[in-house]
Structure formats: C-alpha cells, structure tokens
C-alpha cells in the first residue's frame, strides 16, 4: 500500500498536473474574471516550468558538486537509470543513463574495485526482470569480470538501496568498505540524508547527469519538454528530502 501511495503522490506533484488542473478550472468556471486569471496563471506556470534557464539556476543551487576522488572498494551504482527492452531482451538506458556510463569509467580508471549494482523493480504496473539482473548481463557483455560485480535485486527505492547493500556487504565481510555512491546530482542531497540515517560510514558521492547545464540562447526563450521533466525530478527530491528528514521514509 505504501508503495502504491508513493506512486500516486508522484503523480500529484507533477507540474503538468498543476497546469492541467488550473486550465480545467479556467475552462469550466462561470466567473469570467476568475476564468481569465486562471488561464493567464496556467500559461505563465507552463512557461516557467518549461524554461531550461529557470530550471538550471535552481538546480545549480541544489545539486551536489564534483568531489575530490580517492580510491574506493565499492562503487554503489543506484538503479533508476534504465528500463528493460523486451524486444532486444537487454538494457535500455533512460534519462539517468549517465550513472552507468560514469560507473564504467570509474571502474576502468581504477577508482573503484567493485561495482555494486543496486536496483530491483520500481515500476507499479510494468513487468520485466529487476534492473540489477539485466544490468549485470550488460556488464558481462562488456567483459567486466564477475569477480568485480555485486548484484542487489530486491530494492525498490533509495532507502532500500542502502538497506540491502549494507546486508550484502556485511555478508561478504566488507562492512567497513570504502564506498563511492554513484547517482544523479539532483538525487544526492536526499541520498546523503538516507545514508546518514542508516549509519553508513566511509562513504562519498559522485554526481552524474546534472540538470544545471550550460545554457544556449534558445534555453532562455523557447519552452522545452525536458525542462518539465527536470522540474518533476527536483520537486520529487524536495518532497522526498522533507519526508526523510521528518522520519516518514
């Protein structure tokens, strides 16, 4: 039930849902003054959330910055960067695919000794194997040795990523392993808080796929769908951070 409610909450906090609700009010309102104001507000809200410049400025303030890297026993790759391609029966990278790309680079450069891929199925309706399993097949296809890969396929959210990862490391007699958590830059503030609450030590964070990119001219003026997606991710993180901070997750 809690998993279902969390998915429903994610629907409610989407900016496009707010815009649609206000637009519907404008459409059906019998008060002409209220109708006009609601329509103007809906258009202004849509422009704000579809503007990459506004998104980038807020994301730059919130996102984690690049750390000074050391050497790590384990690179903890958090799931949520891919889906399962049923036709090809293989991994299909999604918006946060840079998590996987940077993990591979860090491994090849010798910054991390092992890749701990943590990710089950976070989908409410879709089937398919856990993310860790088809990611493991992808790593095997790239000739990453089995001895360097650790799979965790039960977690459905970030809190469970840490819970099950800790259990696996304890079982492997690596409870004090030095860990580099690899995840999206906008995801790290909440991830840090979750790690602290679960008592993780010897841990650093490596940010990927930042939302605060360098802007081009059209980003200041032209509405873009990718900006709306970015706001969804940020708002989700803010809500999750507050819920974690007050102890509800």
C-alpha positions, 0 to 999 in steps of 0.5 A: 500500500505504501508503495502504491501511495508513493506512486500516486503522490508522484503523480500529484506533484507533477507540474503538468498536473498543476497546469492541467488542473488550473486550465480545467478550472479556467475552462469550466468556471462561470466567473469570467474574471476568475476564468481569465486569471486562471488561464493567464496563471496556467500559461505563465506556470507552463512557461516557467516550468518549461524554461531550461534557464529557470530550471538550471539556476535552481538546480545549480543551487541544489545539486551536489558538486564534483568531489575530490576522488580517492580510491574506493572498494565499492562503487554503489551504482543506484538503479533508476537509470534504465528500463528493460527492452523486451524486444532486444531482451537487454538494457535500455538506458533512460534519462539517468543513463549517465550513472552507468556510463560514469560507473564504467569509467570509474571502474576502468580508471581504477577508482573503484574495485567493485561495482555494486549494482543496486536496483530491483523493480520500481515500476507499479504496473510494468513487468520485466526482470529487476534492473540489477539482473539485466544490468549485470548481463550488460556488464558481462557483455562488456567483459567486466569480470564477475569477480568485480560485480555485486548484484542487489535485486530486491530494492525498490527505492533509495532507502532500500538501496542502502538497506540491502547493500549494507546486508550484502556487504556485511555478508561478504565481510566488507562492512567497513568498505570504502564506498563511492555512491554513484547517482544523479546530482539532483538525487544526492542531497536526499541520498546523503540524508538516507545514508546518514540515517542508516549509519553508513560510514566511509562513504562519498558521492559522485554526481552524474547527469546534472540538470544545471547545464550550460545554457544556449540562447534558445534555453532562455526563450523557447519552452522545452519538454525536458525542462518539465521533466527536470522540474518533476525530478527536483520537486520529487527530491524536495518532497522526498528530502522533507519526508526523510528528514521528518522520519516518514521514509 
